[in-house]
Amino acid sequence: MESGRPVVLVAEEIGVEQSVLYKWKKKYEHEILSLPDQSKGKTVTRKEVAMIQKEIIELKESMSILKSVLRKTLTNICDF
């Protein structure tokens, strides 16, 4: 299917009808995102993307706080 493998082979491998694979794909494709070509074969769910985005926001906030503390610390040191 998306991996470029024929549906008939995938269906045969997992022991289901081709129509079942198409139904699964239609039902779940909105939950799966394909990664860029350098990560062929790897997928990530929308939930995982949301978790990563939240973590990025938290890391940016932490970095901002650290920069502020460092700036104040350096200012105090230079004032001596």
Secondary structure as a PSIPRED ss2 file (coil, helix, strand):
# PSIPRED VFORMAT (PSIPRED V4.0)

   1 M C   1.000  0.000  0.000
   2 E C   1.000  0.000  0.000
   3 S C   1.000  0.000  0.000
   4 G C   1.000  0.000  0.000
   5 R C   1.000  0.000  0.000
   6 P C   1.000  0.000  0.000
   7 V H   0.000  1.000  0.000
   8 V H   0.000  1.000  0.000
   9 L H   0.000  1.000  0.000
  10 V H   0.000  1.000  0.000
  11 A H   0.000  1.000  0.000
  12 E H   0.000  1.000  0.000
  13 E H   0.000  1.000  0.000
  14 I H   0.000  1.000  0.000
  15 G C   1.000  0.000  0.000
  16 V C   1.000  0.000  0.000
  17 E C   1.000  0.000  0.000
  18 Q H   0.000  1.000  0.000
  19 S H   0.000  1.000  0.000
  20 V H   0.000  1.000  0.000
  21 L H   0.000  1.000  0.000
  22 Y H   0.000  1.000  0.000
  23 K H   0.000  1.000  0.000
  24 W H   0.000  1.000  0.000
  25 K H   0.000  1.000  0.000
  26 K H   0.000  1.000  0.000
  27 K H   0.000  1.000  0.000
  28 Y H   0.000  1.000  0.000
  29 E H   0.000  1.000  0.000
  30 H H   0.000  1.000  0.000
  31 E H   0.000  1.000  0.000
  32 I E   0.000  0.000  1.000
  33 L E   0.000  0.000  1.000
  34 S E   0.000  0.000  1.000
  35 L C   1.000  0.000  0.000
  36 P C   1.000  0.000  0.000
  37 D H   0.000  1.000  0.000
  38 Q H   0.000  1.000  0.000
  39 S H   0.000  1.000  0.000
  40 K C   1.000  0.000  0.000
  41 G C   1.000  0.000  0.000
  42 K C   1.000  0.000  0.000
  43 T E   0.000  0.000  1.000
  44 V E   0.000  0.000  1.000
  45 T E   0.000  0.000  1.000
  46 R H   0.000  1.000  0.000
  47 K H   0.000  1.000  0.000
  48 E H   0.000  1.000  0.000
  49 V H   0.000  1.000  0.000
  50 A H   0.000  1.000  0.000
  51 M H   0.000  1.000  0.000
  52 I H   0.000  1.000  0.000
  53 Q H   0.000  1.000  0.000
  54 K H   0.000  1.000  0.000
  55 E H   0.000  1.000  0.000
  56 I H   0.000  1.000  0.000
  57 I H   0.000  1.000  0.000
  58 E H   0.000  1.000  0.000
  59 L H   0.000  1.000  0.000
  60 K H   0.000  1.000  0.000
  61 E H   0.000  1.000  0.000
  62 S H   0.000  1.000  0.000
  63 M H   0.000  1.000  0.000
  64 S H   0.000  1.000  0.000
  65 I H   0.000  1.000  0.000
  66 L H   0.000  1.000  0.000
  67 K H   0.000  1.000  0.000
  68 S H   0.000  1.000  0.000
  69 V H   0.000  1.000  0.000
  70 L H   0.000  1.000  0.000
  71 R H   0.000  1.000  0.000
  72 K H   0.000  1.000  0.000
  73 T H   0.000  1.000  0.000
  74 L H   0.000  1.000  0.000
  75 T H   0.000  1.000  0.000
  76 N H   0.000  1.000  0.000
  77 I H   0.000  1.000  0.000
  78 C H   0.000  1.000  0.000
  79 D H   0.000  1.000  0.000
  80 F C   1.000  0.000  0.000
